[in-house]
Amino acid sequence: MIKATGIHKHFNGLHAVKGVDITVEDGEVLCIIGPSGSGKSTLLRCLNMLEMPDEGTVEVDGQTVTSENLQQMRTKMAMVFQNFNLFSHLTVLDNITIAPVHVKGQEKGAAEEKARDLLKLVGLEEKAGAYPRNLSGGQKQRVAIARALAMDPEIILFDEPTSALDPEMVGEVLDVMKKLAEEGMTMLVVTHEMGFAKEVADRVLFMDNGVIVEEGTPQEIFDNPKSDRLISFLSSMLRA
């Protein structure tokens, strides 16, 4: 589904991502874990060109992403951000339908019907007419997931989707993500939720200092870590 080769990204003298190769297979749930500042989110943003890589290539469905086909490729990859990025002046329903109507040219009635189905999927069907200011953080993130799904993506990129939430709201978002995984959605998830990665991921990557230090199944990563750096990281997460 996605193949990235030799991705490098610099920021003001900082080499944030150092020649990373990554693949995501159709229907796979791939989680990326690691300490803050390890390059996880930067790598994710390079995959859909929100950050342009300084070096390297990204392929989606076997087609190399270029400036000419970028918008087409982005319709295949939805992204869910840390801080929701909902339009505050639009209702929940309008937040979900705006892209299908204006980007994909869907008829408004059909887009709204699908949006209501998606709100039911994420447990918010009664919030269609509400504004983001009237929602909790967990509800906003569930709306953001519904908005991503409204574009019929082939893969969803999640950038630490629970990091801005109060602890009691994390579970409601993770439950929706688990449901999507069970239904076969291809997902690439940058997360600090070790329990989610262990339970839901098909494969886990551990990043530190801009590189992939270790990768494997959840059992290999969490139950049999090989590198001292991963052992130290997991120990610190358990203490937290």
C-alpha positions in Angstrom: 0.0 0.0 0.0 2.8 2.4 1.0 6.5 2.0 0.3 8.9 4.7 1.4 12.6 4.4 0.6 15.5 6.4 1.9 13.5 9.2 3.6 15.6 12.1 5.0 14.3 15.2 6.6 16.2 18.2 8.1 14.9 21.1 10.2 17.2 24.0 10.9 20.3 21.8 11.1 18.5 18.9 12.9 18.5 15.6 11.0 15.0 14.5 12.1 14.6 11.5 9.8 17.7 9.6 8.6 17.3 7.4 5.6 14.2 5.5 6.8 12.7 2.7 4.7 9.1 1.7 5.5 6.4 -0.4 4.0 2.7 -0.8 4.9 0.8 -3.7 3.4 -2.9 -3.7 2.4 -5.0 -4.3 5.5 -2.0 -4.0 7.9 -2.0 -2.1 11.2 1.5 -0.8 11.7 2.3 1.1 14.9 5.3 3.4 15.3 6.5 3.9 18.9 9.5 5.7 20.3 10.4 8.7 22.6 9.4 12.2 21.8 11.6 13.8 19.2 12.6 10.5 17.6 11.2 11.4 14.2 7.9 9.5 14.3 5.5 12.3 13.4 7.9 13.8 10.9 8.2 10.5 9.1 4.4 10.2 9.0 4.0 13.8 7.6 6.7 12.9 5.0 4.6 10.0 3.7 1.7 12.3 2.6 4.0 15.2 1.8 2.8 17.5 4.5 6.5 17.7 5.0 8.5 17.4 1.8 11.3 14.9 2.3 14.8 16.2 1.5 15.7 12.8 0.0 13.8 9.6 -0.7 10.7 8.4 -2.5 7.2 7.5 -1.5 5.1 5.1 -3.5 1.3 4.5 -3.0 -0.2 1.5 -4.7 3.0 1.1 -6.7 2.9 4.7 -8.0 5.6 7.2 -7.0 4.2 10.3 -5.4 5.2 13.5 -7.3 4.1 17.1 -7.2 1.9 16.3 -10.3 -0.1 13.5 -8.7 0.2 14.6 -5.0 -3.5 15.6 -4.7 -4.6 12.3 -6.2 -2.4 10.3 -3.9 -3.7 12.3 -0.9 -7.2 11.1 -1.6 -6.0 7.6 -0.9 -4.4 8.6 2.4 -6.4 10.3 5.1 -4.8 11.7 8.2 -6.0 12.1 11.7 -4.0 14.7 13.7 -3.2 15.2 17.4 -5.4 18.3 17.7 -8.4 17.4 15.6 -8.2 20.3 13.1 -12.0 20.6 12.9 -13.5 23.8 11.4 -14.9 25.6 14.4 -17.6 27.5 12.4 -19.1 24.4 10.9 -21.3 21.8 12.4 -20.1 18.2 12.9 -22.1 17.1 9.8 -20.6 19.9 7.7 -17.1 19.1 8.9 -17.5 15.6 7.6 -19.2 16.5 4.3 -17.1 19.5 3.2 -14.3 17.5 1.6 -16.4 14.8 -0.1 -18.6 17.5 -1.7 -15.9 20.1 -2.6 -12.9 17.8 -3.3 -14.6 14.7 -4.7 -17.7 16.3 -6.1 -20.2 14.1 -4.2 -23.8 15.2 -4.2 -24.6 16.9 -0.9 -27.5 14.6 0.1 -25.5 11.5 -0.5 -22.5 12.9 1.4 -24.7 13.8 4.4 -26.3 10.3 4.4 -22.9 8.7 4.5 -21.7 11.2 7.2 -24.6 10.1 9.4 -23.7 6.5 8.9 -20.1 7.3 9.9 -21.3 9.2 13.0 -23.2 6.1 14.0 -20.0 4.1 13.5 -18.1 6.3 15.9 -21.0 6.6 18.3 -21.9 10.2 17.7 -25.0 10.1 15.6 -26.8 12.5 17.9 -24.1 15.2 17.5 -24.6 15.9 13.7 -25.9 19.4 14.4 -23.4 20.3 17.2 -20.4 22.6 16.8 -16.9 21.5 17.8 -16.9 23.9 20.8 -19.7 21.8 22.3 -17.8 18.5 22.1 -15.3 16.9 24.4 -11.8 16.1 23.2 -12.6 12.5 22.7 -15.8 13.4 20.7 -13.8 15.8 18.5 -11.3 13.1 17.7 -14.0 10.6 16.8 -15.5 13.3 14.5 -12.0 13.7 13.0 -11.9 9.9 12.3 -15.4 10.0 10.7 -14.2 12.9 8.5 -11.2 10.9 7.4 -13.4 7.9 6.6 -15.8 10.1 4.5 -13.1 10.3 1.8 -13.1 6.5 1.4 -9.3 6.3 1.9 -7.3 3.2 1.3 -5.1 4.0 4.4 -5.4 6.2 7.4 -2.4 7.8 9.0 -2.9 8.5 12.7 -0.5 11.0 14.3 -0.6 10.4 18.1 -4.4 10.6 18.0 -4.9 10.4 21.8 -2.0 12.6 23.0 -4.1 15.7 23.4 -6.9 13.9 25.3 -7.7 13.7 28.9 -7.0 10.1 30.1 -10.6 9.2 30.6 -11.3 10.0 26.9 -8.5 8.0 25.4 -10.5 4.7 25.5 -13.4 5.9 23.4 -11.0 6.9 20.6 -9.0 3.7 20.8 -12.2 1.6 20.7 -13.1 3.2 17.3 -9.6 2.6 16.0 -9.8 -1.1 17.1 -13.2 -1.4 15.3 -11.6 -0.1 12.1 -8.7 -2.5 12.5 -11.1 -5.4 12.9 -12.9 -4.3 9.7 -9.6 -4.5 7.7 -8.7 -0.8 7.4 -5.0 -0.2 6.6 -3.7 2.0 9.4 -0.3 3.5 10.2 -0.4 4.8 13.8 2.2 6.9 15.6 1.3 6.3 19.2 2.4 6.4 22.9 -0.4 3.9 23.7 1.6 0.7 24.3 -1.4 -1.4 25.1 -3.1 -0.5 21.8 0.0 -1.3 19.9 0.4 -4.6 21.6 -3.2 -5.6 21.1 -4.0 -4.3 17.7 -0.8 -3.9 15.6 0.3 -6.5 13.1 3.8 -5.0 13.2 5.5 -2.4 15.4 8.4 -0.2 14.6 10.6 1.4 17.3 12.2 4.7 16.3 14.9 6.7 18.1 17.1 9.5 16.9 15.6 9.5 13.4 16.1 5.8 12.6 14.2 2.6 13.0 16.1 0.8 15.7 13.9 -2.4 15.8 10.8 -3.8 14.2 8.8 -6.9 14.6 5.5 -8.4 15.8 4.0 -7.0 19.0 5.2 -10.1 20.8 8.8 -9.6 19.5 8.9 -5.9 20.4 7.2 -6.0 23.8 8.0 -9.4 25.1 11.5 -10.0 23.6 13.1 -6.6 22.8 16.7 -7.0 21.5 18.3 -3.6 21.6 19.3 -1.9 24.8 17.6 1.3 23.6 14.2 -0.4 23.2 14.6 -2.2 26.6 15.2 1.2 28.2 12.3 2.8 26.4 9.8 0.1 27.4 11.1 0.3 31.0 10.5 4.0 31.1 7.0 3.6 29.7 6.1 1.0 32.3 7.3 3.3 35.0 5.1 6.1 33.6 
